[in-house]
Amino acid sequence: MTPSSPRPSDDELDAFIQTRLNLLGVDLGVLPDDDPSAPADRRRVMQAIRRVLREQMPEVSDYPLDPIEVPPVLYPAHLPEVRRPTLVQAESGTGQEGEG
Amino acid sequence: MKGGDGDRTESSLPQDALVDRRDFVTRMGALAAMAALTGCAVGREPTIAPAAPASRADAQAFFRSLPRPELSAGRVTDPAELTAWEAGALLRDGDLGAVEYLEAYLDRIRRWDGVYRAFNAVTEDRARARARELDSTPATEILHGIPLAIKDNIHTAGVPTTVNSHIFRDLVPEEDAMVVTNLMARGGVMLGKSQLGPLATTRALTPDGEITTMNAWAPGDPEVSPGGSSSGSATAVMARLASSSIGTQTGGSITMPSMAQGTTGLKPTFGRVSLHGVVPLSYTRDHVGPLARDVRDAALMIQAMAGVDPRDPRTGGLPPVPDFLRAATPVSRGGRPVVRWETRLGVLPGWTDADGETGENRRAFLRVAEEAGIDLVELVPPPAWEELTSGAFNALRLVERTEPFLPYLKEDVRLFGPTITSFMSGLFVSGDEYLKGQRAKLALLRLVMDDFFSQCDVATMESHIPFDMIGCPLLALPAGTRVLRGRTLPGGVLLGAPPFGEERLLALGVAVQERSDWHRRRPADPSEAEEARMTGPGARSRGRLDVDAVERQAE
C-alpha cells in the first residue's frame, strides 16, 4: 500500500472479506459469532484474515524484485532445461531421470 | 586438510560438491509454475513404483562397520532400547527375531501409549503377520524387521488415514503411499499411524483441537509441546514405542518435533522422496523424511525412502540417490572419529549468542564439531535475507493450501476445526502477490547458492522457514539440554545444506554424535503419578488449542 492510500477500517476490510467469501460460496455463518470456548469463531477468523490483508500482503506487494534479474518462471515449457543431465549423470553416463 | 580418512578421490565426494545445482534452481521455478497452473488434488490414489535400489553390498558394509550391540551380554535387556542399526545387526545375524523385536514394541505401546498417545491407530495384527513373514526370509534388506511409525497423513492400504481431520475421517486408502511402499520393500514393519496436528498444521490435536500427544520427556504435562506437526512420530521414537518413524514437513514439521524431543530429524532435498499418496499442504514445499534415534538410523531410513516415482514429477531429473549409509559411517583419524569430508560449517552472526541454554547448547555443539575436524567459518547472510524469509513471504504458501481444500471450505468451514484460518487465508492473496512470492523464492534460492554456500558447505540455521521455502535439506540434531516447567528436556540445533547436501549433513552429524552422547539420552517411562494424571479415573483434560493458539504456533 502506498503511503498516500487511505488505511481501510476493520469494517471496510470485513465487508471485502465477506464479499469475497460470498462470491466463492464459503459460509462463515456456521461459526459462532464470538465464543472463546469454540475451536473457532467469526470474530477470531476475521481478525486473522484482516492481518493477512493489512500487514502481510502489502509487504509482499511493496517488495521490489527486478523482473529482469528475477523473471517469473511461469510455464512448464522450461522443463526441457530442467532435464539437462547433471554433472554426475553426465560423468556416469546414466540417463536424465536419475536412477531411483 | 582437516578430517577424513584419506578417502578424497573425486568420485568419493558428496553429491552436493558434484552436481549442477543450477538444475535445482530451474526445477523449483518450473514446479512453482506447475503448482500455479494445475494446483494439486487432495487424496489422489497412491501408486506403486519400484523402490530405490541401494546395493546389498553397501548395506553389508554399513552393518559390518558398526560396533556390535550387546543385547545378550546384559547391557541392554529390552530390544526396544536398541537403535535401528543396532537391532539391524542382530536381526541380520539371527540373534534377534523380527517377531521378538516387534513384540517388545507392542508391549511398550500397550503399557504406555495411553499416556503418550503417540498413535492414532496401532496395526498390531498386520505388523505381527509381517514380522512372521520376515522371520522366514533372509535378512538382506536394510530395514529388515524394523518397526516403524507412519504419520497419519500418509496413505496406508486398508488402514484409515485420518489426518486427524473431519475431512478424512472415513478415508481408507486402497494403496500405500510410495514412501510406505519403499519402506516395506526394504524390510520395514508398520506398527501403526502416528498422531499429528489436524491436516498436518500444528501439534497433535483431535479435529476439534483437544490435545492428544505428549512430549516423551514430560508425559504428565500437556503444556510441554511435543512439537508439531509430526508430534506422534517424534514421541513414538523417543518413548521407544517405535524404532523409527516418518513425518512430513511443509513448515518445520519434522525438524521442530525433533528438536522438541531429541530425535534426529532429516528433511531431505525437495523431490528426493516421493509425495505420491501423501495428503498435500503445498505442492512446492511438502517433504517427507525420517525422525530417528540418531544419524545412522536416519541414514537407513532415507536410503530406503528416496527415489524416483513416475507418478510424482517432483522426483524426476534429480541426480541419482547417493550412498547415505556411507555418509553416515564414521571415519577415524588417530583413533578418533572425524568428519568424512572436509567441511566448512558456517555460523550465522549471533547464533552462539542466543539466550541461556540455547546459546550454551549451540556453543557446546560447535566445540564438538570443531574437535571432529569441521572448520567453523563466520557466515555473512546475503543481502535481503531477512526480507525474503519474512512471515509475509512465508504466508504465500497458504495459497497452495487453500486451493485443493476449497471444496471442503465451501461444504462447511467447521470441518477445519481450529486450523480454519490458515486454510482460508489463501483466498485473500492475489494472483500477483502469489507470483511475486514464487519469484522471491527463486531470488532467495539464488542468493543461498551464490552467496550462502560459497562461504560454507553446511550452515547453522535459526529457523526452518528459509529452507522449507526453497527446498534445501535440513538436519535437526540433539545438543545439550534445556529446562522447561521444571523438567529437563533435550536441546537441539538445526543445520542446513545446499540441494542434495544430505550426505554432507549426515557425515557431519555422525562425526559429532560419535564424540558426544546427546543422541543416546532417553526419557524415563512415565511415573505412577503421571500415568494416573493422564489416564486414571480422575484424569484431567489435556487442554485444547483454539484458532488463535494454532495461529500463534504457525508464527
Boltz contact constraints between the chains, C-beta under 6 A:
constraints:
  - contact:
      token1: [A, 25]
      token2: [B, 410]
      max_distance: 6.0
  - contact:
      token1: [A, 26]
      token2: [B, 409]
      max_distance: 6.0
  - contact:
      token1: [A, 26]
      token2: [B, 410]
      max_distance: 6.0
  - contact:
      token1: [A, 30]
      token2: [B, 414]
      max_distance: 6.0
  - contact:
      token1: [A, 39]
      token2: [B, 208]
      max_distance: 6.0
  - contact:
      token1: [A, 39]
      token2: [B, 209]
      max_distance: 6.0
  - contact:
      token1: [A, 39]
      token2: [B, 417]
      max_distance: 6.0
  - contact:
      token1: [A, 39]
      token2: [B, 418]
      max_distance: 6.0
  - contact:
      token1: [A, 39]
      token2: [B, 546]
      max_distance: 6.0
  - contact:
      token1: [A, 40]
      token2: [B, 418]
      max_distance: 6.0
  - contact:
      token1: [A, 40]
      token2: [B, 420]
      max_distance: 6.0
  - contact:
      token1: [A, 40]
      token2: [B, 547]
      max_distance: 6.0
  - contact:
      token1: [A, 44]
      token2: [B, 547]
      max_distance: 6.0
  - contact:
      token1: [A, 44]
      token2: [B, 548]
      max_distance: 6.0
  - contact:
      token1: [A, 45]
      token2: [B, 421]
      max_distance: 6.0
  - contact:
      token1: [A, 48]
      token2: [B, 421]
      max_distance: 6.0
  - contact:
      token1: [A, 48]
      token2: [B, 551]
      max_distance: 6.0
  - contact:
      token1: [A, 49]
      token2: [B, 428]
      max_distance: 6.0
  - contact:
      token1: [A, 52]
      token2: [B, 425]
      max_distance: 6.0
  - contact:
      token1: [A, 52]
      token2: [B, 428]
      max_distance: 6.0
  - contact:
      token1: [A, 53]
      token2: [B, 428]
      max_distance: 6.0
  - contact:
      token1: [A, 56]
      token2: [B, 392]
      max_distance: 6.0
  - contact:
      token1: [A, 56]
      token2: [B, 395]
      max_distance: 6.0
  - contact:
      token1: [A, 57]
      token2: [B, 433]
      max_distance: 6.0
  - contact:
      token1: [A, 59]
      token2: [B, 392]
      max_distance: 6.0
  - contact:
      token1: [A, 60]
      token2: [B, 392]
      max_distance: 6.0
  - contact:
      token1: [A, 60]
      token2: [B, 433]
      max_distance: 6.0
  - contact:
      token1: [A, 60]
      token2: [B, 436]
      max_distance: 6.0
  - contact:
      token1: [A, 61]
      token2: [B, 433]
      max_distance: 6.0
  - contact:
      token1: [A, 65]
      token2: [B, 439]
      max_distance: 6.0
  - contact:
      token1: [A, 70]
      token2: [B, 439]
      max_distance: 6.0
  - contact:
      token1: [A, 70]
      token2: [B, 442]
      max_distance: 6.0
  - contact:
      token1: [A, 70]
      token2: [B, 443]
      max_distance: 6.0
  - contact:
      token1: [A, 72]
      token2: [B, 435]
      max_distance: 6.0
  - contact:
      token1: [A, 72]
      token2: [B, 439]
      max_distance: 6.0
  - contact:
      token1: [A, 73]
      token2: [B, 29]
      max_distance: 6.0
  - contact:
      token1: [A, 73]
      token2: [B, 33]
      max_distance: 6.0
  - contact:
      token1: [A, 74]
      token2: [B, 33]
      max_distance: 6.0
  - contact:
      token1: [A, 75]
      token2: [B, 33]
      max_distance: 6.0
  - contact:
      token1: [A, 76]
      token2: [B, 30]
      max_distance: 6.0
  - contact:
      token1: [A, 76]
      token2: [B, 34]
      max_distance: 6.0
  - contact:
      token1: [A, 78]
      token2: [B, 30]
      max_distance: 6.0
  - contact:
      token1: [A, 79]
      token2: [B, 30]
      max_distance: 6.0
  - contact:
      token1: [A, 81]
      token2: [B, 26]
      max_distance: 6.0
  - contact:
      token1: [A, 82]
      token2: [B, 26]
      max_distance: 6.0
  - contact:
      token1: [A, 82]
      token2: [B, 27]
      max_distance: 6.0
  - contact:
      token1: [A, 82]
      token2: [B, 30]
      max_distance: 6.0
  - contact:
      token1: [A, 82]
      token2: [B, 317]
      max_distance: 6.0
  - contact:
      token1: [A, 83]
      token2: [B, 317]
      max_distance: 6.0
  - contact:
      token1: [A, 86]
      token2: [B, 19]
      max_distance: 6.0
  - contact:
      token1: [A, 86]
      token2: [B, 20]
      max_distance: 6.0
  - contact:
      token1: [A, 86]
      token2: [B, 23]
      max_distance: 6.0
  - contact:
      token1: [A, 86]
      token2: [B, 319]
      max_distance: 6.0
  - contact:
      token1: [A, 87]
      token2: [B, 18]
      max_distance: 6.0
  - contact:
      token1: [A, 87]
      token2: [B, 19]
      max_distance: 6.0
  - contact:
      token1: [A, 87]
      token2: [B, 20]
      max_distance: 6.0
  - contact:
      token1: [A, 88]
      token2: [B, 18]
      max_distance: 6.0
  - contact:
      token1: [A, 88]
      token2: [B, 19]
      max_distance: 6.0
  - contact:
      token1: [A, 88]
      token2: [B, 319]
      max_distance: 6.0
  - contact:
      token1: [A, 97]
      token2: [B, 308]
      max_distance: 6.0
  - contact:
      token1: [A, 97]
      token2: [B, 316]
      max_distance: 6.0
  - contact:
      token1: [A, 98]
      token2: [B, 308]
      max_distance: 6.0
  - contact:
      token1: [A, 98]
      token2: [B, 318]
      max_distance: 6.0
  - contact:
      token1: [A, 98]
      token2: [B, 320]
      max_distance: 6.0
  - contact:
      token1: [A, 99]
      token2: [B, 320]
      max_distance: 6.0
  - contact:
      token1: [A, 100]
      token2: [B, 52]
      max_distance: 6.0
  - contact:
      token1: [A, 100]
      token2: [B, 307]
      max_distance: 6.0
  - contact:
      token1: [A, 100]
      token2: [B, 308]
      max_distance: 6.0
